Amino acid sequence: MTRFLLRTEVPNNSYKENKKRQRLFLKKLDEVCNVMTETNGNGAVEIAYPPNLQNADEIPDGTNADVTGNIPSWLKGSMLTCGAGMFHFKEGSVKHLLDGMAMLSKIKIDGENSSVSLIQKYLKSKAFERSIEAGKPCTTLMGTPFVVQPLRPFGPYEFTDNCLGPLHEENPGEIFLQSDGSTYFFQIDPETLEPVEKNHYLKTFSLYSMRPLPLEDDNGDLYNLGGTITGSLQCQILRMKKENRSKPLKERWEVVCQIPSRMKTSGSILRCFGMSKNYVVFIEQPAVVNAMKMTATYIKQYAMMDWLEWHPDFCNRFHVVSKETGEVIKTEFLSFAAFYGVSILNAFEDGNNNLVVDCVALPNTDIMKALLLKNLVSPDESMGNIYSGSIVRYVIPLIEELGDADDNDNYIEDDYDEAQAIRKGDKVVLIPEVITVGVDFAIANKNYIGKPYKYAYAINSYARKGADVGNCVMKIDLETQETKIWKGLDGQVPSYPIFIPSPQAESEDDGVLIFGVTSGVTPDNNENEAASANCVVFVDAKSFKEIARASFKDKIVAAWIHGIFLPQS
C-alpha cells in the first residue's frame, strides 16, 4: 500500500500529535483502499463490484508500463487525466459513478523510446480527507446525500470540493481542475499532481457555477459559461482575452452578455456551449437545477440528482451571441423536441449565413439514474430501457428578423438533407439531422473547433436502445455517416478518448487517439480479461487500427472522464 503525506490543518497541535493523527489517517486509508465490496455498518458483505468500480491505490512514485506495438516517435509529453478512484469506505459506499473520489493521473509518453510511465494520486480535497476519517461519504454528491457525522459540514452552496471533472491549461504550466458538480476549483501542479491552490467560484468570480471546460479561439481568447443570481437566475457568457491571461485570477474573465433563465426558481444546466469564428451558442435545456431544492439540501437530505428536474414541455432554446458585439440574436430558436444535451461537439458557420451546431443528445435524463452503482453492477438489466445518445446536427439561420417567410416555411436551403429551420409564428423551430446513434460522448480534433470538420471520435459505454454495440470507441465520418469501431474483450470498458494531432498533420484525422481500458462486468468474472484491461491504448486515427498498448501491473484509474495532453517542449 502506497502512502502520501497528510497536510494537517491544525497548526496549533504539537508535532507529536500531528504525527499521531497522520498515522491514524494513513491506517484508515489502508483499510479503505482494501475495501472492494460494499458493507453495512456491521461489516457484512452486501454486494461485490467489478474491477472498474473498486478502489484504486495511489502510485506516487510511478510505475512503468509494458509497451507492445509502436508509438509514433513524435508523440512525446504528458497526459493528465481525472477519474473516479475510490467508491467504498469502511462503513459505506458512494451511490453514483460520478461520486467517486477524484484520482489524478499523469501518463508520461516517450514515443521515441517506446516508453510509458504513470503516477496517480488522489485529489487532497476536504471531502476526501473527511470521508476517509469518517469511514463513509460525508458530503453532498451527485447520487449520495449528505450524511450527518462529527466532522464539520460545509456551509450553504459548499456541498463538496471533490472536483471530478476536466483539466485545462490557461498559461504554460498553469493547470486548472474544475467540475460542474462542485463550487470549488483547483490549480494543479502538472509535475507532482498536488494542489497548488483551491478557489471558490463565488469568492473568485461572483458565480455560483461555471462550465468546467472553456473553449479557445484562433485569437487565443477563452470563452465560457457561468451561472449567477443578480435579482434572478442568469447565465453569463464569459471571455478571457489572450492579453488578460497573465492578470490575477479574479481579473481575467469579463462578461460578454447575460441571459436570464426562462424559469424563476430553476436554471438550465451549463453544459451545451459551442463556438464558431464569429458566434458563441448556448443551449438552454429542459434539464434544470431547482434552486429551491438546492437550498433545502440539508433539511431534506437531498443528493445533487434530486435538484435536477426534467421539463419535456420546454423545448431547448438556442441563444446565439455575437463575439464582437456581445449582442444576442433576437430571433427565438427552439428545438422541435426536447432533448438532454450532453455537450456541443462543434459549431461552425457554413458560408451561407447559417450556424451549424452538432450536439450529443439524449431524449431525457434517465441516464443519470442508470449510473447509480447498484445499476452498473448489472448493466444489461439497468441499461435495457435507457436510450443511447445520438450526434444530431442543427442548422440555425443567422437572421435578426423573420422577414417575409410564411408559417411553415423552411429557412434552410437544399444543402442539408434533413436539418430544417421552420417558421412557427414569431419563432423558428429547428429540426435536426440525426448523424449517428449510440454515442455517450464525442470529441473532434481541437484544431478544427469552430470550423467546418469531417470527423468525430466517440465512446459508447453500454449497449442500449438504438445501439447494437456497447463498450466501444468510434470514428464517425460526419459526411458519409460511415463508422469505424474499436472494441476490446467482452466487459472491457474504454474511457473517454483524447485526440492528439500530429505536429506535421496533412489531414484532419492525422493523429493518434488515446484512451484507457478497464474491466467492468466480465463473463464468468474472467480474471484474465480483467488483467488485460488495465492498460492505455493508442489508435492511429486515420486507419483506426490499434498501433500500441501500454499495460500496467498496478491497478490504474483507466476510466478517466477527461484529460489533456501537454507536449514535451
ChimeraX attribute file (.defattr): number of C-alpha atoms within 10 A of each C-alpha:
attribute: neighborCount
match mode: 1-to-1
recipient: residues
	/A:1	11
	/A:2	13
	/A:3	15
	/A:4	14
	/A:5	10
	/A:6	15
	/A:7	10
	/A:8	11
	/A:9	8
	/A:10	9
	/A:11	8
	/A:12	8
	/A:13	12
	/A:14	10
	/A:15	10
	/A:16	9
	/A:17	12
	/A:18	18
	/A:19	14
	/A:20	11
	/A:21	15
	/A:22	17
	/A:23	14
	/A:24	13
	/A:25	17
	/A:26	19
	/A:27	14
	/A:28	17
	/A:29	24
	/A:30	16
	/A:31	15
	/A:32	24
	/A:33	22
	/A:34	16
	/A:35	21
	/A:36	22
	/A:37	23
	/A:38	21
	/A:39	19
	/A:40	13
	/A:41	9
	/A:42	8
	/A:43	12
	/A:44	10
	/A:45	12
	/A:46	9
	/A:47	11
	/A:48	13
	/A:49	19
	/A:50	19
	/A:51	22
	/A:52	24
	/A:53	26
	/A:54	23
	/A:55	25
	/A:56	25
	/A:57	23
	/A:58	24
	/A:59	20
	/A:60	17
	/A:61	11
	/A:62	17
	/A:63	16
	/A:64	17
	/A:65	19
	/A:66	14
	/A:67	19
	/A:68	14
	/A:69	12
	/A:70	16
	/A:71	25
	/A:72	19
	/A:73	12
	/A:74	14
	/A:75	20
	/A:76	22
	/A:77	17
	/A:78	22
	/A:79	19
	/A:80	26
	/A:81	25
	/A:82	29
	/A:83	26
	/A:84	28
	/A:85	30
	/A:86	25
	/A:87	29
	/A:88	29
	/A:89	27
	/A:90	27
	/A:91	17
	/A:92	18
	/A:93	22
	/A:94	24
	/A:95	22
	/A:96	22
	/A:97	22
	/A:98	24
	/A:99	26
	/A:100	26
	/A:101	27
	/A:102	26
	/A:103	26
	/A:104	27
	/A:105	29
	/A:106	23
	/A:107	21
	/A:108	22
	/A:109	23
	/A:110	19
	/A:111	16
	/A:112	13
	/A:113	12
	/A:114	19
	/A:115	18
	/A:116	24
	/A:117	19
	/A:118	22
	/A:119	21
	/A:120	26
	/A:121	26
	/A:122	24
	/A:123	25
	/A:124	20
	/A:125	19
	/A:126	14
	/A:127	22
	/A:128	23
	/A:129	17
	/A:130	19
	/A:131	21
	/A:132	24
	/A:133	20
	/A:134	17
	/A:135	19
	/A:136	21
	/A:137	31
	/A:138	28
	/A:139	26
	/A:140	27
	/A:141	26
	/A:142	25
	/A:143	22
	/A:144	23
	/A:145	23
	/A:146	23
	/A:147	14
	/A:148	13
	/A:149	13
	/A:150	9
	/A:151	11
	/A:152	9
	/A:153	19
	/A:154	16
	/A:155	9
	/A:156	11
	/A:157	14
	/A:158	15
	/A:159	25
	/A:160	23
	/A:161	28
	/A:162	29
	/A:163	29
	/A:164	28
	/A:165	24
	/A:166	21
	/A:167	25
	/A:168	20
	/A:169	18
	/A:170	16
	/A:171	11
	/A:172	7
	/A:173	13
	/A:174	13
	/A:175	21
	/A:176	23
	/A:177	24
	/A:178	24
	/A:179	21
	/A:180	19
	/A:181	23
	/A:182	25
	/A:183	23
	/A:184	26
	/A:185	24
	/A:186	23
	/A:187	21
	/A:188	22
	/A:189	15
	/A:190	21
	/A:191	11
	/A:192	14
	/A:193	22
	/A:194	16
	/A:195	18
	/A:196	14
	/A:197	11
	/A:198	14
	/A:199	15
	/A:200	18
	/A:201	18
	/A:202	16
	/A:203	12
	/A:204	12
	/A:205	19
	/A:206	15
	/A:207	19
	/A:208	18
	/A:209	24
	/A:210	29
	/A:211	18
	/A:212	23
	/A:213	23
	/A:214	20
	/A:215	19
	/A:216	21
	/A:217	17
	/A:218	10
	/A:219	9
	/A:220	14
	/A:221	16
	/A:222	20
	/A:223	24
	/A:224	25
	/A:225	24
	/A:226	21
	/A:227	26
	/A:228	20
	/A:229	13
	/A:230	10
	/A:231	7
	/A:232	15
	/A:233	19
	/A:234	21
	/A:235	25
	/A:236	20
	/A:237	24
	/A:238	21
	/A:239	22
	/A:240	21
	/A:241	17
	/A:242	16
	/A:243	10
	/A:244	15
	/A:245	17
	/A:246	12
	/A:247	10
	/A:248	8
	/A:249	12
	/A:250	12
	/A:251	13
	/A:252	18
	/A:253	19
	/A:254	16
	/A:255	15
	/A:256	19
	/A:257	17
	/A:258	18
	/A:259	15
	/A:260	17
	/A:261	17
	/A:262	15
	/A:263	13
	/A:264	12
	/A:265	14
	/A:266	22
	/A:267	27
	/A:268	24
	/A:269	22
	/A:270	25
	/A:271	21
	/A:272	23
	/A:273	28
	/A:274	26
	/A:275	28
	/A:276	22
	/A:277	16
	/A:278	15
	/A:279	23
	/A:280	24
	/A:281	22
	/A:282	23
	/A:283	24
	/A:284	26
	/A:285	25
	/A:286	24
	/A:287	25
	/A:288	20
	/A:289	21
	/A:290	18
	/A:291	15
	/A:292	11
	/A:293	19
	/A:294	20
	/A:295	14
	/A:296	13
	/A:297	20
	/A:298	19
	/A:299	9
	/A:300	13
	/A:301	15
	/A:302	21
	/A:303	22
	/A:304	20
	/A:305	16
	/A:306	18
	/A:307	19
	/A:308	22
	/A:309	16
	/A:310	17
	/A:311	14
	/A:312	16
	/A:313	9
	/A:314	17
	/A:315	20
	/A:316	24
	/A:317	19
	/A:318	23
	/A:319	19
	/A:320	24
	/A:321	21
	/A:322	17
	/A:323	20
	/A:324	9
	/A:325	11
	/A:326	17
	/A:327	14
	/A:328	19
	/A:329	17
	/A:330	14
	/A:331	18
	/A:332	17
	/A:333	24
	/A:334	24
	/A:335	20
	/A:336	16
	/A:337	15
	/A:338	22
	/A:339	23
	/A:340	25
	/A:341	26
	/A:342	18
	/A:343	21
	/A:344	25
	/A:345	25
	/A:346	27
	/A:347	28
	/A:348	24
	/A:349	22
	/A:350	13
	/A:351	8
	/A:352	11
	/A:353	12
	/A:354	18
	/A:355	23
	/A:356	21
	/A:357	24
	/A:358	23
	/A:359	28
	/A:360	27
	/A:361	24
	/A:362	24
	/A:363	17
	/A:364	19
	/A:365	19
	/A:366	15
	/A:367	19
	/A:368	15
	/A:369	17
	/A:370	20
	/A:371	19
	/A:372	20
	/A:373	21
	/A:374	16
	/A:375	17
	/A:376	21
	/A:377	18
	/A:378	14
	/A:379	18
	/A:380	14
	/A:381	12
	/A:382	18
	/A:383	21
	/A:384	13
	/A:385	13
	/A:386	21
	/A:387	20
	/A:388	24
	/A:389	28
	/A:390	24
	/A:391	27
	/A:392	21
	/A:393	27
	/A:394	23
	/A:395	25
	/A:396	25
	/A:397	23
	/A:398	17
	/A:399	13
	/A:400	11
	/A:401	11
	/A:402	17
	/A:403	7
	/A:404	7
	/A:405	12
	/A:406	12
	/A:407	13
	/A:408	13
	/A:409	14
	/A:410	19
	/A:411	20
	/A:412	18
	/A:413	13
	/A:414	10
	/A:415	9
	/A:416	12
	/A:417	9
	/A:418	15
	/A:419	22
	/A:420	25
	/A:421	25
	/A:422	22
	/A:423	19
	/A:424	15
	/A:425	11
	/A:426	12
	/A:427	15
	/A:428	25
	/A:429	24
	/A:430	26
	/A:431	20
	/A:432	23
	/A:433	17
	/A:434	17
	/A:435	18
	/A:436	20
	/A:437	20
	/A:438	27
	/A:439	27
	/A:440	21
	/A:441	25
	/A:442	26
	/A:443	21
	/A:444	20
	/A:445	20
	/A:446	16
	/A:447	14
	/A:448	17
	/A:449	22
	/A:450	25
	/A:451	17
	/A:452	15
	/A:453	19
	/A:454	16
	/A:455	21
	/A:456	21
	/A:457	26
	/A:458	25
	/A:459	25
	/A:460	25
	/A:461	21
	/A:462	24
	/A:463	21
	/A:464	22
	/A:465	15
	/A:466	15
	/A:467	17
	/A:468	11
	/A:469	15
	/A:470	20
	/A:471	21
	/A:472	22
	/A:473	28
	/A:474	20
	/A:475	25
	/A:476	21
	/A:477	17
	/A:478	17
	/A:479	10
	/A:480	9
	/A:481	14
	/A:482	12
	/A:483	14
	/A:484	14
	/A:485	15
	/A:486	15
	/A:487	15
	/A:488	17
	/A:489	15
	/A:490	16
	/A:491	22
	/A:492	24
	/A:493	28
	/A:494	28
	/A:495	24
	/A:496	25
	/A:497	26
	/A:498	25
	/A:499	25
	/A:500	21
	/A:501	20
	/A:502	16
	/A:503	10
	/A:504	9
	/A:505	10
	/A:506	10
	/A:507	10
	/A:508	18
	/A:509	25
	/A:510	19
	/A:511	22
	/A:512	23
	/A:513	23
	/A:514	21
	/A:515	23
	/A:516	24
	/A:517	26
	/A:518	28
	/A:519	28
	/A:520	26
	/A:521	22
	/A:522	18
	/A:523	11
	/A:524	6
	/A:525	14
	/A:526	13
	/A:527	13
	/A:528	9
	/A:529	19
	/A:530	22
	/A:531	17
	/A:532	17
	/A:533	27
	/A:534	25
	/A:535	26
	/A:536	23
	/A:537	22
	/A:538	25
	/A:539	21
	/A:540	19
	/A:541	22
	/A:542	14
	/A:543	12
	/A:544	18
	/A:545	14
	/A:546	17
	/A:547	17
	/A:548	19
	/A:549	22
	/A:550	22
	/A:551	23
	/A:552	21
	/A:553	13
	/A:554	18
	/A:555	19
	/A:556	28
	/A:557	31
	/A:558	26
	/A:559	23
	/A:560	28
	/A:561	18
	/A:562	20
	/A:563	23
	/A:564	19
	/A:565	21
	/A:566	17
	/A:567	14
	/A:568	12
	/A:569	5
